[in-house]
Amino acid sequence: MRKKHRQLFIMFTGLLFVCLLLLLTASPAIAAIGVIEARRRCLIGQK
């Protein structure tokens, strides 16, 4: 029982780490898309 609990904990920690890593790699991409969208809207607004 104890070993199974530890295995679950390691799995959960690994999953959390992967989620954090994905968030860190996705954040700049999301920010870049946001900036591009904002610039596009500004250009459309100027016309």
C-alpha positions as CSV (number, residue, x, y, z in Angstrom):
1,M,0.0,0.0,0.0
2,R,2.8,2.4,1.0
3,K,4.7,1.7,-2.3
4,K,1.6,2.3,-4.4
5,H,1.0,5.7,-2.6
6,R,4.6,6.7,-3.4
7,Q,4.1,5.7,-7.0
8,L,1.0,7.9,-7.2
9,F,2.8,10.8,-5.6
10,I,5.7,10.6,-8.2
11,M,3.2,10.3,-11.0
12,F,1.3,13.4,-9.7
13,T,4.4,15.4,-9.3
14,G,5.5,14.5,-12.8
15,L,2.2,15.5,-14.2
16,L,2.3,18.8,-12.4
17,F,5.9,19.4,-13.7
18,V,4.8,18.7,-17.3
19,C,1.9,21.1,-16.9
20,L,4.2,23.8,-15.5
21,L,6.6,23.2,-18.4
22,L,3.8,23.5,-21.0
23,L,2.6,26.7,-19.4
24,L,6.1,28.2,-19.5
25,T,6.6,27.3,-23.1
26,A,3.1,28.3,-24.1
27,S,3.1,31.7,-22.4
28,P,5.5,33.5,-24.8
29,A,3.6,32.1,-27.8
30,I,0.3,33.3,-26.3
31,A,1.8,36.7,-25.6
32,A,3.2,36.9,-29.2
33,I,-0.2,36.1,-30.6
34,G,-1.8,38.7,-28.4
35,V,0.7,41.4,-29.6
36,I,0.1,40.4,-33.2
37,E,-3.7,40.6,-32.8
38,A,-3.4,44.0,-31.1
39,R,-1.2,45.4,-33.9
40,R,-3.6,44.0,-36.5
41,R,-6.5,45.7,-34.8
42,C,-4.6,49.0,-34.6
43,L,-3.8,48.8,-38.3
44,I,-7.4,48.1,-39.1
45,G,-8.5,51.0,-36.8
46,Q,-6.1,53.4,-38.5
47,K,-7.6,52.7,-42.0
